[in-house]
Amino acid sequence: MDNKEFGKVLEKRTKDFAIRIIRLSALLPDTQEAKVIRNQITKSGSSIGANYREANRSRSRADFVNKIKICESETNETIYWLELIVEFNWTDQKQITDMLAEANEMLSIFTAVGAKLRGSI
């Protein structure tokens, strides 16, 4: 798979992840605490794909690396919120386990891409 094709696949993957995050957030309890986490996870989980899409349309290699770093950060933050949801038993554990696995895979991808490119700038 070439870089362009990989980019399209990852764009779809991050968009699908955002949809799953938004659906998950709608299932969280209607407590003040859950509302805070709902807001945070919706922002960070949907930001991953938005920033990755922007990275693929960046104006320079440095801009691309910067956007990938943002993707990395937002993915890591989303993992944190998912872990809190697990700790509070607010939803189906199987669903969260799958989402955590996906988020960790994306984090590995963004970390690897960022590290490779940072080393070549």
C-alpha positions in Angstrom: 0.0 0.0 0.0 1.5 3.4 -1.0 1.4 6.5 1.2 -1.6 8.0 -0.5 -3.7 4.9 -0.2 -2.6 4.5 3.5 -3.6 8.1 4.1 -7.1 7.4 2.8 -7.5 4.3 4.8 -6.3 6.1 8.0 -8.7 9.0 7.3 -11.6 6.6 7.1 -10.4 4.8 10.2 -10.2 8.0 12.2 -13.6 9.2 11.0 -15.2 5.8 12.0 -13.5 6.1 15.4 -15.0 9.6 15.9 -18.4 8.3 15.1 -17.9 5.5 17.6 -16.8 8.0 20.2 -19.8 10.2 19.7 -22.1 7.2 19.9 -20.4 6.1 23.1 -20.6 9.6 24.7 -24.4 9.5 24.1 -24.6 6.4 26.2 -22.9 7.8 29.2 -25.0 8.4 32.4 -26.7 11.8 32.8 -24.6 12.8 35.8 -22.5 16.0 36.2 -19.3 13.9 36.2 -20.2 11.9 33.1 -21.2 15.1 31.3 -17.6 16.5 31.8 -16.1 13.3 30.5 -18.6 13.2 27.6 -17.6 16.7 26.5 -13.9 15.9 26.8 -13.9 12.5 25.0 -16.2 13.9 22.2 -13.7 16.7 21.6 -10.5 14.7 21.7 -11.9 11.6 19.9 -13.3 13.6 17.0 -10.3 15.9 16.8 -8.0 13.0 15.8 -9.6 12.6 12.4 -10.0 16.3 11.8 -6.3 16.9 12.5 -5.2 13.9 10.4 -7.3 15.1 7.5 -5.6 18.5 7.9 -2.2 16.8 8.0 -2.9 15.2 4.7 -3.5 18.6 3.2 -0.6 20.3 4.9 1.5 22.9 3.1 4.9 21.7 4.3 6.6 18.7 5.8 6.9 20.6 9.1 3.2 21.4 9.1 2.5 17.7 8.5 4.7 16.7 11.4 3.0 19.3 13.6 -0.5 18.0 12.7 0.6 14.4 13.3 1.9 15.4 16.7 -1.5 16.9 17.5 -3.2 13.6 16.4 -0.8 11.7 18.7 -1.7 14.0 21.6 -5.5 13.8 21.0 -5.4 10.0 20.7 -3.5 9.8 23.9 -6.0 12.0 25.6 -8.9 9.9 24.3 -7.3 6.8 25.7 -7.2 8.5 29.1 -11.0 9.3 28.9 -11.8 5.8 27.8 -9.8 4.4 30.7 -11.8 6.6 33.1 -15.1 5.3 31.6 -13.8 1.7 32.2 -13.0 2.6 35.8 -16.5 3.9 36.4 -18.2 1.0 34.6 -20.3 3.4 32.6 -20.8 1.2 29.6 -20.3 -2.1 28.0 -16.7 -3.3 28.7 -16.4 -5.1 25.3 -17.2 -2.0 23.4 -14.6 0.0 25.4 -12.0 -2.7 25.0 -12.4 -2.6 21.2 -12.2 1.2 21.2 -9.1 1.2 23.5 -7.4 -1.3 21.1 -8.2 0.9 18.1 -7.0 4.0 19.9 -3.8 2.3 20.9 -3.2 1.2 17.4 -3.7 4.7 16.0 -1.4 6.1 18.7 1.3 3.7 17.6 0.8 4.7 14.0 1.0 8.4 14.7 3.9 8.0 17.0 5.8 6.0 14.4 5.0 8.4 11.6 5.9 11.4 13.7 9.2 9.9 14.9 10.2 9.0 11.4 9.4 12.4 10.0 10.9 14.4 12.9 14.1 12.5 12.3 14.2 13.6 8.7 13.5 17.3 9.1 
